[in-house]
Amino acid sequence: MIGFQPYETFQLLIETGGIDRTNTLLVAACDAYARRGKPTQAEMEQFAALAQRLFPTAAPSARAKAAATLGRSESLSPELETLVITHLGDDLADFLVSAPKLSEATMLKVISANDVPTAAALARRGDLTNVVLAKLFQLNSRKVYRALATNTSIAPRGPYLSALARSAQMDHQVAWSLAARDDFDCALLAPAFFDLNETDRIKVIKAFAQRNTPPAPIKKTLEQLSVATAELTRALMKLFSENRRPEVTKLLHQITALDEVRCGQIAHDSSGAALFVVLRAFGCNGYDGLKVLIHATSHDEDRSKSLAAFSSMFETVSVDATAYLMSAWRGEVNLLDLAKPEYRPFTEESRRTPLPVSRERNPVVDQAIEALARIGAKRAG
């Protein structure tokens, strides 16, 4: 066999040897091919013919070892890829992730087997074609969607964006992965808000900054109750200062129409992110809102940075946006509407567009934060 001198010997041994010799020959042939540089088309075809003859007659352990060895080669034809994925056994998932390249035909063959773990491994690759992606999204598997959510080579737009956003509503791990990405609009994670950690909740709220939103079904109710915003903040301050959170839960249930479980989560949210949404939706400004938050949030650590972040969000996140966010919690809106051009953020960060100059800090608000933090720390002590 031209180009592979050892293969002439292999051919003779195949004809005269038994299964033990076949095992040795198969592993040796795959090792020789994997170590060789890029073969010509004729050489690849010669080896494929030899491998296709050896694999079926070798023992299972030898087939698995040979497939693992062959899988290290960067020059695999679709026929050789098929031999690898057919005989690799438990190492198949690792191969699907680490193989330098895979043909589209092989990827589709893996998906067609309807084996979730291998499909999830395939979903982590950075060279998935649109045809393969479409097939993966159709599998409707949590493991597959979790893998796709972490795959930063997949641009979240169009139908892929819709599929990932819907999956995040049902699977907190998908929501966590998407929140960690810089290329995903965290506003679409609003329904999964209470499954996120504090940092990611802030990301969701900030995604609504400087942004128009569709009309929120809850807006009229909030407008009618906003005339009593001062009374609301006083009541919340008193209840939080006395740690009467069950009563906060009941009050929030009465004024927001959110279910009691959700209101309980808001009342016991020591980060204050969920409570911020409610306060801002009722029209609270930074000064009054921070007075409530300082009593409601944890005092186990320095909260000055968090309070400064809330102070900024009182200025940049509109009442309408937080009302829309609350409607998302109630399942009353289609979050994918936010992908429409008219509802995208006013200014999007990019390499070509310089970041907007930050506003000067309001000294009155800064003083209020410091004073309230001292008061809260004394109360906690």
Secondary structure, DSSP 8 states (H G I E B T S, - for coil): -TT-HHHHHHHHHHHH--HHHHHHHHHHHHHHHHHS----HHHHHHHHHHHHHHGGGS-HHHHHHHHHHHTT-S---HHHHHHHHHH-GGGHHHHHHH-S---HHHHHHHHHTT-HHHHHHHTT-S---HHHHHHHHTT--HHHHHHHHH-TTS---HHHHHHHHHHHHH-HHHHHHHHT-SSS-GGGGGGGGGGS-HHHHHHHHHTTTT------TTHHHHHHHGGGHHHHHHHHHHHHHTT-HHHHHHHHHHHH---HHHHHHHHT-TT-HHHHHHHHHTT--HHHHHHHHHHHS--SS--HHHHHHHHHHHHHS-HHHHHHHHHHHTT-S-GGGGGSGGGS-SS---SSS---------HHHHHHHHHHHHHHHHHH-
